[in-house]
């Protein structure tokens, strides 16, 4: 059995399960091995029924009081049993598992592991795992993987599939030169791949993750360096001869640009006049005003007869940019065609937009990844701008850039990255920084609370909504998880709606929804048809809703500081005072210390540098990754040392052996030659 064999080669994976696997990006045996766990369970010390105090995941030890009951309801077999009696009782239920009736013996001691919920005057647990005390002792010594999955796929099935693949295939050779492995104290690749799924202990998991994160950074930086050398310095084929439009717009703006906006604009103008094409990154903190700078650059290109295009990561954001640009062109009397091209347009609208790309050589074009499609043919593309740059891989940006002949490249990111790391990640670009917020915006007021504060927070929401404002609530999960503790969007929205007795229009948003559904929800929220939006972090890159004044983040301890700052940036975009409420369910010293940084500062670059200092090698356990560059495992804050190491090693390797001709680098050359850049988001 080979790594590129279809996943159906594994016993038990039929056509139906194959389709579910495809939904999570798994097509081959290799894909399932690269589908790393999203988290790990460390089985807790068991408690007795009387020691259960709050709902949540726990292990409960005890004896079944009576014989379990088997109830047949239609096609469903339901087995129920009780641990304890009367008030000190835990009700146990299993669905579609009739054999549990004969497996459990009254008087025998068992340990039941699962999520405890309140049910009237007592607690209940559905589908718990069952262990003997001896079996559970063995479980407590290991870490159990938890995988991202889609509806219909169980965690147990994914565990079983990964185990079978590891048993049946010969894993790949180690492409990384031994000299680098020894220098950086990195484990062997096959060891890392096995241990990331089924770690023997925390120490082995940390070692496995270190190796795989290094690999991700190494691949990314290696391919980026190769591309940089291929491109070299490109000539400026789109000269700037007229410069009247920018002074005109600036003189008619109802506000003054900040110092950092002016500096950034000057740097862009300098680039556009040089003999070589621009390659620049704008790092602007949340709400620093990057969009107006992008508009000014695009207006200048139009004045000089060149097309410009801005690619946004979501349709909602693209449409908002489009509407703002149309409005500004009208206000500033710019006779410029503004074109919108997104995937949700009707076939007729798409044909019209594609025709405009050919007919208007000075058009301002706004879109999503639809701009990358073959049918999108530009006639005179001189400037390419990508918004929220880390959402797009290098390959996507490369395709976009090739839509023109050596166009100027400008990328924008609201993710604050310390300059030393930004210079590594964007080594082929000049960097501009916007670290000021427009004067009219009030600083966001922050607070970190525990879940006992929820009722107070809900009443504060009611007050803000009564004043005409709107609210975001962020949950870490899409749906209830039997393995992980944390609020989920579906259940939270229902309980919140019940609290307000259906009196407040509410919407739900998550990454599993279809694009059209997500767009509709965000559009309704932006039009104030929805007052409370309960969402996952999918709103991190969303639409500007100046009317939203409250951001409440549940299980704030599960997120990196940089991501929390991004989420907080969804509010504070209007003139009204805005608030961020972070609910810390962990209440540990470490989580309090981390969240206190956000509580005291709204400066994204300061927060990023503090995040960099505080993250340790074990922090990935329970803290969600910030998702920079969409690395599968790597986090540029937590793994900053590995990022620097990989950058140094790539540079040294290519200086010593540019063509990878040396014997010890042949495996690496084969690997690079076969590297699927899209698969690794390179």
C-alpha positions as CSV (number, residue, x, y, z in Angstrom):
1,X,0.0,0.0,0.0
2,X,1.4,3.4,-1.1
3,X,1.0,6.8,0.5
4,X,-0.7,8.1,-2.7
5,X,-3.3,5.3,-2.6
6,X,-6.9,6.4,-2.2
7,X,-8.3,6.4,1.3
8,X,-10.8,3.7,0.3
9,X,-7.8,1.3,0.4
10,X,-8.4,1.3,4.2
11,X,-10.8,-1.4,5.5
12,X,-14.1,0.2,6.5
13,X,-13.9,3.3,4.2
14,X,-16.6,2.9,1.7
15,X,-18.1,5.4,-0.8
16,X,-20.2,7.2,1.8
17,X,-17.3,7.6,4.3
18,X,-15.0,8.6,1.4
19,X,-17.2,11.6,0.6
20,X,-17.1,12.7,4.3
21,X,-13.3,12.3,4.3
22,X,-13.1,14.4,1.1
23,X,-14.9,17.2,3.0
24,X,-12.0,17.5,5.4
25,X,-9.4,17.4,2.6
26,X,-8.6,13.7,2.9
27,X,-8.3,11.9,-0.4
28,X,-5.3,9.7,0.0
29,X,-3.5,7.8,2.8
30,X,-0.9,10.6,2.8
31,X,-3.7,13.2,3.4
32,X,-4.9,11.4,6.5
33,X,-1.4,11.4,8.0
34,X,-1.2,15.2,7.3
35,X,-4.6,15.7,9.0
36,X,-3.0,16.5,12.3
37,X,-5.0,16.5,15.6
38,X,-6.5,19.8,16.6
39,X,-6.1,19.1,20.3
40,X,-5.4,16.3,22.7
41,X,-7.2,14.9,25.7
42,X,-5.4,14.2,28.9
43,X,-7.7,12.0,30.9
44,X,-8.6,13.5,34.3
45,X,-8.4,12.0,37.8
46,X,-11.8,10.2,38.4
47,X,-14.3,11.7,40.8
48,X,-17.4,10.2,42.6
49,X,-20.9,11.3,41.7
50,X,-21.1,13.5,44.8
51,X,-17.9,15.4,43.8
52,X,-19.5,16.5,40.5
53,X,-20.0,20.3,40.9
54,X,-20.4,21.8,37.4
55,X,-21.2,20.5,33.9
56,X,-18.2,19.6,31.8
57,X,-16.0,16.8,30.8
58,X,-15.0,14.5,33.6
59,X,-14.3,10.9,34.7
60,X,-16.8,9.5,37.2
61,X,-16.0,6.4,39.2
62,X,-18.7,4.2,40.8
63,X,-20.9,1.2,40.8
64,X,-24.0,0.6,38.7
65,X,-26.9,0.5,41.2
66,X,-29.3,-1.7,39.1
67,X,-29.2,-3.7,35.9
68,X,-29.1,-1.4,32.8
69,X,-32.3,-1.0,30.9
70,X,-32.7,-1.5,27.1
71,X,-35.4,0.6,25.4
72,X,-36.3,0.2,21.8
73,X,-37.7,3.4,20.3
74,X,-38.4,2.9,16.6
75,X,-35.1,1.9,15.0
76,X,-33.1,3.2,17.9
77,X,-31.8,1.1,20.8
78,X,-31.3,3.1,24.0
79,X,-29.4,1.7,27.0
80,X,-29.7,3.6,30.3
81,X,-28.2,3.1,33.7
82,X,-27.7,5.0,37.0
83,X,-24.7,5.6,39.1
84,X,-25.7,6.4,42.6
85,X,-29.2,7.0,44.0
86,X,-31.7,9.8,44.3
87,X,-30.1,13.3,44.4
88,X,-26.6,12.0,44.2
89,X,-27.2,10.3,40.9
90,X,-25.6,10.3,37.4
91,X,-27.9,9.2,34.6
92,X,-26.0,7.3,31.9
93,X,-27.3,6.9,28.3
94,X,-26.0,5.1,25.2
95,X,-27.6,5.2,21.8
96,X,-27.3,2.4,19.2
97,X,-25.1,0.4,21.6
98,X,-27.4,-2.4,22.9
99,X,-24.5,-4.5,24.0
100,X,-23.9,-2.1,26.9
101,X,-26.8,-3.8,28.7
102,X,-24.9,-7.0,29.1
103,X,-21.5,-5.4,29.5
104,X,-22.2,-3.5,32.7
105,X,-22.7,-5.6,35.9
106,X,-24.3,-4.1,39.0
107,X,-21.8,-4.0,41.9
108,X,-18.8,-3.8,39.6
109,X,-16.7,-0.6,39.7
110,X,-16.4,1.3,36.4
111,X,-15.1,4.7,35.3
112,X,-17.3,6.6,32.9
113,X,-15.7,9.3,30.8
114,X,-17.6,12.0,28.9
115,X,-19.4,15.3,29.1
116,X,-21.7,15.8,32.2
117,X,-24.8,17.9,31.6
118,X,-27.5,19.1,34.1
119,X,-30.8,17.3,33.7
120,X,-33.4,18.6,36.1
121,X,-32.2,18.0,39.7
122,X,-29.4,15.6,38.7
123,X,-26.5,15.2,36.2
124,X,-26.5,13.1,33.0
125,X,-23.9,11.8,30.7
126,X,-24.6,10.6,27.1
127,X,-22.4,8.1,25.2
128,X,-19.7,7.9,27.9
129,X,-16.6,5.8,27.4
130,X,-16.5,2.9,29.9
131,X,-13.3,1.6,31.5
132,X,-12.3,-0.7,34.3
133,X,-10.1,1.1,36.9
134,X,-7.0,-0.7,35.5
135,X,-7.8,0.3,31.9
136,X,-8.4,3.9,32.9
137,X,-5.1,4.1,34.7
138,X,-3.4,3.3,31.4
139,X,-5.4,6.0,29.6
140,X,-4.3,8.6,32.1
141,X,-0.7,8.1,31.2
142,X,-1.2,8.9,27.5
143,X,-2.6,11.7,25.3
144,X,-5.5,11.0,23.1
145,X,-5.8,12.9,19.7
146,X,-8.9,15.0,18.8
147,X,-9.3,15.7,15.1
148,X,-11.2,18.3,13.2
149,X,-14.1,16.6,11.4
150,X,-17.4,17.1,9.6
151,X,-20.8,15.8,10.5
152,X,-21.0,12.1,10.1
153,X,-17.3,11.5,10.9
154,X,-16.5,10.4,14.5
155,X,-13.2,11.0,16.3
156,X,-13.0,7.3,16.9
157,X,-13.2,6.5,13.2
158,X,-10.4,9.0,12.4
159,X,-8.2,7.5,15.1
160,X,-8.9,4.0,13.8
161,X,-8.1,5.1,10.2
162,X,-4.8,6.8,11.1
163,X,-3.7,3.8,13.1
164,X,-4.4,1.5,10.2
165,X,-2.5,3.7,7.8
166,X,0.5,3.9,10.1
167,X,0.5,0.1,10.4
168,X,0.1,-0.6,6.6
169,X,2.3,1.8,4.8
170,X,6.0,2.4,4.6
171,X,6.5,6.0,5.6
172,X,8.5,8.5,3.6
173,X,12.2,9.0,3.7
174,X,13.6,11.9,5.8
175,X,14.2,14.7,3.3
176,X,15.9,17.0,5.8
177,X,19.7,16.7,5.8
178,X,21.1,15.0,8.8
179,X,23.5,17.9,9.5
180,X,20.5,20.2,10.1
181,X,18.6,17.6,12.2
182,X,21.7,17.3,14.5
183,X,22.3,21.0,14.6
184,X,18.7,21.8,15.6
185,X,18.2,18.7,17.7
186,X,15.2,17.6,15.6
187,X,13.7,14.2,15.7
188,X,13.5,11.9,12.7
189,X,10.5,12.6,10.4
190,X,8.7,9.2,10.7
191,X,9.0,9.4,14.5
192,X,7.5,12.9,14.4
193,X,4.6,11.8,12.1
194,X,3.7,8.9,14.4
195,X,4.1,10.8,17.7
196,X,2.0,13.8,16.5
197,X,-1.0,11.5,16.2
198,X,-0.4,9.1,19.1
199,X,2.1,10.7,21.5
200,X,3.5,8.5,24.3
201,X,3.7,11.5,26.6
202,X,3.9,15.3,26.5
203,X,7.6,15.3,26.0
204,X,7.4,13.1,22.9
205,X,4.5,15.3,21.6
206,X,6.6,18.4,22.0
207,X,9.5,16.9,20.2
208,X,7.3,15.7,17.3
209,X,5.6,19.0,17.0
210,X,9.0,20.8,17.0
211,X,10.2,18.8,14.0
212,X,7.0,19.2,12.0
213,X,6.7,22.9,12.7
214,X,10.4,23.3,11.6
215,X,9.6,21.4,8.4
216,X,6.6,23.8,7.6
217,X,8.8,26.9,8.1
218,X,11.7,25.3,6.2
219,X,9.4,24.4,3.2
220,X,7.8,27.8,3.1
221,X,11.0,29.8,3.4
222,X,12.8,27.5,0.9
223,X,10.2,27.9,-1.8
224,X,9.9,31.6,-1.1
225,X,13.6,32.1,-1.5
226,X,13.6,30.1,-4.8
227,X,10.8,32.2,-6.1
228,X,12.6,35.4,-5.1
229,X,15.7,34.3,-7.0
230,X,13.6,33.5,-10.0
231,X,11.8,36.8,-10.0
232,X,14.8,39.1,-9.2
233,X,14.1,42.8,-9.6
234,X,11.4,43.3,-12.3
235,X,11.2,46.5,-14.4
236,X,8.5,49.1,-13.7
237,X,6.3,48.8,-16.8
238,X,3.7,51.2,-15.4
239,X,5.2,54.6,-15.1
240,X,3.6,57.4,-13.1
241,X,3.5,60.7,-15.0
242,X,0.5,62.4,-13.3
243,X,0.1,63.1,-9.6
244,X,-2.8,65.4,-9.2
245,X,-5.5,63.0,-8.0
246,X,-4.0,62.3,-4.5
247,X,-3.6,66.0,-3.4
248,X,-7.1,66.6,-4.7
249,X,-8.6,63.7,-2.7
250,X,-6.6,64.6,0.4
251,X,-7.8,68.2,0.3
252,X,-11.5,67.0,0.1
253,X,-11.3,64.3,2.8
254,X,-13.4,65.1,5.9
255,X,-10.4,64.1,8.1
256,X,-6.6,64.3,8.1
257,X,-4.5,61.2,7.5
258,X,-2.4,60.0,10.5
259,X,1.4,60.4,10.4
260,X,1.8,56.7,9.8
261,X,-0.7,56.8,6.9
262,X,1.1,59.7,5.3
263,X,4.5,57.9,5.7
264,X,3.1,54.7,4.2
265,X,1.6,56.6,1.3
266,X,4.9,58.4,0.6
267,X,6.7,55.1,0.6
268,X,4.2,53.7,-2.0
269,X,4.5,56.7,-4.2
270,X,8.3,56.4,-4.1
271,X,8.0,52.8,-5.1
272,X,5.6,53.5,-8.0
273,X,8.1,56.0,-9.5
274,X,11.2,53.7,-9.2
275,X,12.7,51.9,-12.2
276,X,11.7,48.5,-10.6
277,X,8.3,47.1,-9.7
278,X,7.0,47.6,-6.2
279,X,7.0,44.7,-3.7
280,X,5.6,46.2,-0.5
281,X,3.8,44.9,2.7
282,X,1.6,47.3,4.7
283,X,1.3,46.1,8.3
284,X,-1.5,48.1,9.8
285,X,-2.9,47.6,13.2
286,X,-6.7,47.0,13.5
287,X,-8.5,50.1,12.4
288,X,-5.4,52.0,11.3
289,X,-6.9,53.0,8.0
290,X,-5.2,50.8,5.3
291,X,-8.2,50.9,3.0
292,X,-8.0,54.7,2.2
293,X,-4.3,54.3,1.4
294,X,-5.1,51.4,-1.0
295,X,-7.8,53.6,-2.6
296,X,-5.4,56.5,-3.1
297,X,-2.8,54.2,-4.7
298,X,-5.5,52.7,-7.0
299,X,-6.8,56.1,-7.9
300,X,-3.3,57.2,-8.9
301,X,-2.9,54.2,-11.1
302,X,-6.2,55.0,-12.8
303,X,-5.1,58.6,-13.3
304,X,-2.1,57.3,-15.2
305,X,-4.2,55.0,-17.4
306,X,-3.4,51.7,-15.6
307,X,-5.8,49.1,-14.0
308,X,-5.5,48.1,-10.4
309,X,-7.1,45.2,-8.5
310,X,-7.7,44.5,-4.8
311,X,-8.4,40.9,-3.7
312,X,-10.2,40.5,-0.4
313,X,-10.5,37.2,1.6
314,X,-14.3,37.1,1.8
315,X,-17.1,38.1,-0.5
316,X,-18.7,40.3,2.2
317,X,-15.5,42.3,2.6
318,X,-15.0,42.5,-1.2
319,X,-18.5,43.9,-1.6
320,X,-18.0,46.4,1.2
321,X,-14.8,47.6,-0.5
322,X,-16.6,47.9,-3.8
323,X,-19.5,49.9,-2.3
324,X,-17.0,52.2,-0.5
325,X,-14.9,52.7,-3.6
326,X,-18.0,53.5,-5.8
327,X,-19.1,56.0,-3.2
328,X,-15.7,57.7,-3.0
329,X,-15.3,57.9,-6.7
330,X,-18.7,59.7,-6.8
331,X,-17.8,62.0,-4.0
332,X,-14.4,62.9,-5.4
333,X,-15.8,63.2,-9.0
334,X,-13.5,60.5,-10.3
335,X,-14.7,59.2,-13.7
336,X,-13.4,55.7,-13.0
337,X,-15.0,52.4,-13.6
338,X,-15.2,50.3,-10.4
339,X,-15.7,46.6,-11.1
340,X,-16.8,43.8,-8.7
341,X,-16.0,40.2,-9.4
342,X,-16.9,37.5,-6.8
343,X,-18.0,33.9,-6.9
344,X,-21.6,34.7,-5.9
345,X,-22.4,36.9,-8.9
346,X,-24.9,35.5,-11.4
347,X,-23.5,34.2,-14.7
348,X,-24.7,37.4,-16.4
349,X,-23.1,39.7,-13.8
350,X,-19.8,37.7,-14.1
351,X,-19.8,38.1,-17.9
352,X,-20.4,41.8,-17.6
353,X,-17.6,42.2,-15.1
354,X,-15.2,40.1,-17.2
355,X,-16.1,42.3,-20.2
356,X,-15.3,45.4,-18.1
357,X,-11.8,44.1,-17.4
358,X,-11.1,44.2,-21.1
359,X,-12.9,47.4,-22.0
360,X,-11.6,49.7,-19.2
361,X,-7.8,49.9,-19.1
362,X,-7.9,52.3,-16.1
363,X,-10.6,50.4,-14.0
364,X,-10.4,49.8,-10.3
365,X,-11.3,46.2,-9.7
366,X,-12.4,44.6,-6.4
367,X,-12.9,40.9,-5.9
368,X,-12.2,37.6,-4.2
369,X,-10.4,34.6,-5.4
370,X,-12.7,34.8,-8.5
371,X,-10.0,37.2,-9.8
372,X,-7.7,34.2,-10.1
373,X,-9.9,32.3,-12.5
374,X,-8.8,31.9,-16.1
375,X,-11.8,33.8,-17.4
376,X,-10.7,36.9,-15.5
377,X,-8.5,38.5,-18.2
378,X,-7.1,41.9,-17.4
379,X,-6.2,44.3,-20.2
380,X,-3.7,46.6,-18.4
381,X,-3.2,45.4,-14.8
382,X,-0.5,47.6,-13.2
383,X,-1.2,47.2,-9.4
384,X,-2.2,44.1,-7.5
385,X,-3.3,44.5,-3.8
386,X,-4.2,41.6,-1.5
387,X,-6.1,42.4,1.6
388,X,-5.5,40.3,4.8
389,X,-2.4,38.9,3.0
390,X,-1.8,35.9,5.3
391,X,-5.1,34.4,4.2
392,X,-3.6,33.8,0.7
393,X,-0.8,31.4,0.0
394,X,2.3,32.5,-2.0
395,X,1.1,30.5,-5.0
396,X,-2.3,32.4,-5.0
397,X,-0.5,35.7,-4.9
398,X,1.8,34.5,-7.7
399,X,-1.2,33.6,-9.9
400,X,-2.8,37.0,-9.2
401,X,0.4,38.8,-10.0
402,X,0.7,37.0,-13.4
403,X,-2.6,38.4,-14.4
404,X,-0.6,41.5,-15.4
405,X,2.9,42.0,-16.9
406,X,5.1,42.6,-13.9
407,X,2.5,44.6,-11.9
408,X,3.3,46.4,-8.7
409,X,2.5,44.2,-5.7
410,X,1.1,45.7,-2.5
411,X,-0.1,43.4,0.3
412,X,-2.0,44.5,3.4
413,X,-2.3,42.7,6.8
414,X,-4.0,43.7,10.0
415,X,-2.0,41.1,11.8
416,X,0.7,42.8,13.9
417,X,3.9,40.9,13.5
418,X,7.2,41.9,15.2
419,X,9.4,43.5,12.6
420,X,12.2,40.9,13.0
421,X,9.7,38.1,12.2
422,X,8.1,40.1,9.4
423,X,11.4,40.5,7.7
424,X,11.8,36.7,7.7
425,X,8.3,35.9,6.5
426,X,8.2,38.6,3.9
427,X,11.9,38.6,2.9
428,X,11.2,39.6,-0.7
429,X,9.2,42.7,0.3
430,X,9.7,46.2,1.7
431,X,7.7,46.8,4.9
432,X,5.6,49.7,5.9
433,X,3.9,50.0,9.3
434,X,0.8,51.8,10.4
435,X,0.7,51.9,14.1
436,X,-1.7,54.7,14.8
437,X,-5.5,54.8,14.9
438,X,-7.5,57.8,13.5
439,X,-8.0,60.4,16.2
440,X,-11.8,60.2,16.2
441,X,-11.9,56.6,17.3
442,X,-12.2,56.0,21.1
443,X,-10.0,53.3,22.6
444,X,-11.9,50.0,23.3
445,X,-12.6,49.4,27.0
446,X,-11.6,45.9,28.0
447,X,-12.4,43.5,30.8
448,X,-11.5,39.9,31.7
449,X,-14.1,38.0,33.7
450,X,-15.2,34.5,34.6
451,X,-18.4,32.9,33.5
452,X,-20.3,34.0,36.7
453,X,-20.3,37.5,35.0
454,X,-22.4,36.3,32.1
455,X,-25.8,37.6,33.3
456,X,-24.2,41.0,33.9
457,X,-22.7,40.9,30.5
458,X,-26.1,40.0,28.9
459,X,-27.8,42.9,30.6
460,X,-25.0,45.2,29.4
461,X,-25.7,43.9,25.8
462,X,-29.4,44.6,26.2
463,X,-28.6,48.2,27.2
464,X,-26.2,48.7,24.2
465,X,-28.8,47.2,21.8
466,X,-31.5,49.4,23.3
467,X,-29.2,52.4,22.5
468,X,-29.2,51.2,18.8
469,X,-25.9,49.3,18.8
470,X,-25.0,45.7,17.9
471,X,-23.1,42.8,19.6
472,X,-20.7,40.1,18.6
473,X,-20.4,36.9,20.7
474,X,-17.5,34.6,19.8
475,X,-17.4,30.8,20.7
476,X,-14.4,28.5,20.0
477,X,-16.5,25.6,18.5
478,X,-19.1,25.2,15.8
479,X,-20.9,22.4,17.6
480,X,-20.9,20.5,20.9
481,X,-17.8,18.4,21.4
482,X,-17.7,15.2,23.5
483,X,-14.0,15.5,23.7
484,X,-13.2,19.2,24.3
485,X,-14.6,21.7,26.8
486,X,-15.7,25.1,25.5
487,X,-18.8,26.9,24.3
488,X,-20.2,26.1,20.8
489,X,-22.1,28.5,18.5
490,X,-25.2,26.4,18.1
491,X,-26.0,25.8,21.8
492,X,-24.9,29.2,22.9
493,X,-27.2,31.0,20.4
494,X,-30.1,28.9,21.6
495,X,-29.4,29.7,25.3
496,X,-28.9,33.4,24.6
497,X,-32.1,33.5,22.6
498,X,-33.9,31.9,25.5
499,X,-32.4,34.4,27.9
500,X,-33.7,37.3,25.9
501,X,-37.0,35.4,25.3
502,X,-36.7,35.8,21.5
503,X,-36.9,39.6,21.8
504,X,-33.6,40.4,20.1
505,X,-32.9,39.4,16.4
506,X,-30.0,37.0,16.5
507,X,-27.8,35.4,13.8
508,X,-25.3,32.5,13.8
509,X,-22.2,32.3,11.7
510,X,-19.5,29.5,11.4
511,X,-17.0,28.3,8.9
512,X,-19.0,25.2,7.9
513,X,-21.8,27.3,6.4
514,X,-22.0,27.7,2.6
515,X,-20.5,30.9,1.3
516,X,-24.0,32.2,0.3
517,X,-25.3,31.6,3.8
518,X,-22.4,33.3,5.4
519,X,-22.7,36.3,3.1
520,X,-26.4,36.6,3.9
521,X,-25.8,36.5,7.6
522,X,-23.1,39.1,7.5
523,X,-25.1,41.3,5.1
524,X,-28.1,41.2,7.6
525,X,-25.7,42.1,10.4
526,X,-24.2,45.0,8.5
527,X,-27.7,46.3,7.8
528,X,-28.7,46.0,11.5
529,X,-31.3,43.3,10.7
530,X,-29.4,41.2,13.3
531,X,-28.5,42.8,16.6
532,X,-26.5,39.9,18.1
533,X,-24.2,37.7,16.0
534,X,-23.0,34.5,17.6
535,X,-20.0,33.3,15.6
536,X,-16.8,31.4,15.5
537,X,-13.5,33.2,14.6
538,X,-14.7,33.3,11.0
539,X,-15.5,37.0,11.7
540,X,-11.8,37.7,12.4
541,X,-11.7,38.8,8.8
542,X,-15.1,40.1,8.1
543,X,-17.0,43.2,7.3
544,X,-16.8,46.6,9.0
545,X,-19.9,47.2,11.1
546,X,-19.3,50.6,12.8
547,X,-22.6,50.2,14.7
548,X,-21.2,47.1,16.6
549,X,-20.0,48.2,20.1
550,X,-19.7,45.0,22.1
551,X,-17.4,42.0,21.5
552,X,-17.9,39.1,24.0
553,X,-15.3,36.3,23.6
554,X,-16.2,33.0,25.4
555,X,-13.3,30.7,26.4
556,X,-10.8,33.5,25.7
557,X,-8.1,31.3,27.2
558,X,-8.3,29.1,24.1
559,X,-7.0,31.7,21.7
560,X,-3.6,33.3,21.0
561,X,-3.3,37.0,22.0
562,X,-2.8,38.1,18.4
563,X,-6.1,36.4,17.4
564,X,-8.0,37.9,20.3
565,X,-6.7,41.3,19.3
566,X,-8.0,40.7,15.7
567,X,-11.4,39.6,17.1
568,X,-11.6,42.7,19.3
569,X,-10.8,44.8,16.2
570,X,-14.3,44.0,14.9
571,X,-15.7,46.7,17.2
572,X,-14.5,50.2,17.8
573,X,-14.9,51.1,14.2
574,X,-17.5,53.9,14.7
575,X,-17.7,57.0,16.8
576,X,-19.4,55.3,19.8
577,X,-17.5,53.9,22.8
578,X,-16.9,50.1,22.3
579,X,-16.2,47.3,24.7
580,X,-14.5,43.9,24.7
581,X,-15.5,41.3,27.3
582,X,-13.2,38.3,27.5
583,X,-14.6,35.3,29.5
584,X,-11.8,33.2,31.0
585,X,-13.1,29.8,31.9
586,X,-9.7,28.3,32.8
587,X,-9.1,30.9,35.6
588,X,-5.5,29.6,35.8
589,X,-2.5,31.9,36.7
590,X,-1.1,31.5,33.1
591,X,-4.4,32.4,31.4
592,X,-4.9,35.4,33.7
593,X,-1.4,36.7,33.0
594,X,-1.8,36.4,29.2
595,X,-5.3,37.9,29.1
596,X,-4.2,40.8,31.3
597,X,-1.9,42.0,28.5
598,X,-5.0,42.5,26.3
599,X,-6.9,43.9,29.2
600,X,-4.4,46.7,29.6
601,X,-3.4,47.5,26.0
602,X,-5.1,48.1,22.6
603,X,-1.7,48.3,20.8
604,X,-1.4,45.3,18.5
605,X,2.3,45.5,18.0
606,X,2.9,45.7,21.8
607,X,0.6,42.7,22.2
608,X,2.4,40.8,19.5
609,X,5.8,41.3,21.1
610,X,4.4,40.3,24.6
611,X,2.8,37.2,23.0
612,X,6.2,36.4,21.6
613,X,7.8,36.6,25.0
614,X,5.2,34.6,26.9
615,X,4.6,31.6,24.6
616,X,6.5,28.5,25.7
617,X,7.0,25.1,24.0
618,X,4.0,23.6,25.9
619,X,1.6,26.4,25.2
620,X,0.1,24.7,22.1
621,X,-1.6,22.3,24.4
622,X,-5.1,23.9,24.7
623,X,-4.3,27.3,23.1
624,X,-5.7,27.6,19.6
625,X,-3.2,28.6,16.9
626,X,-3.3,32.1,15.6
627,X,-3.3,30.8,12.0
628,X,-0.6,33.1,10.6
629,X,0.2,32.1,7.0
630,X,-2.2,29.2,7.6
631,X,0.5,26.9,8.7
632,X,-1.0,23.5,9.8
633,X,0.9,23.4,13.1
634,X,3.3,26.4,13.2
635,X,2.6,29.6,15.1
636,X,4.9,32.4,14.4
637,X,4.7,33.8,18.0
638,X,5.0,30.5,19.9
639,X,7.5,29.1,17.4
640,X,9.5,32.3,16.6
641,X,12.8,30.6,17.5
642,X,12.2,27.7,15.0
643,X,11.2,30.3,12.4
644,X,14.5,32.1,12.9
645,X,16.4,28.8,12.8
646,X,14.7,27.7,9.6
647,X,15.5,31.0,7.9
648,X,19.1,30.8,8.9
649,X,19.4,27.2,7.6
650,X,17.7,27.9,4.3
651,X,20.0,30.8,3.6
652,X,23.1,28.9,4.6
653,X,22.1,25.8,2.6
654,X,21.4,27.8,-0.6
655,X,24.6,29.8,-0.3
656,X,26.6,26.6,0.0
657,X,24.8,24.5,-2.5
658,X,22.5,26.6,-4.7
659,X,21.5,23.8,-7.1
660,X,21.3,21.1,-4.3
661,X,23.9,19.1,-6.2
662,X,25.7,17.6,-3.2
663,X,25.0,14.0,-2.3
664,X,23.5,14.8,1.1
665,X,21.0,17.1,-0.4
666,X,19.6,14.8,-3.2
667,X,16.7,13.7,-1.1
668,X,15.8,17.3,-0.4
669,X,16.0,18.1,-4.1
670,X,13.7,15.3,-5.0
671,X,11.3,16.4,-2.3
672,X,11.4,20.1,-3.5
673,X,10.9,18.9,-7.1
674,X,7.8,16.9,-6.1
675,X,6.5,19.5,-3.6
676,X,2.8,20.3,-4.1
677,X,2.9,24.0,-3.3
678,X,-0.8,24.3,-3.1
679,X,-1.1,21.4,-0.6
680,X,1.3,23.1,1.7
681,X,-0.2,26.6,1.0
682,X,3.2,27.7,-0.4
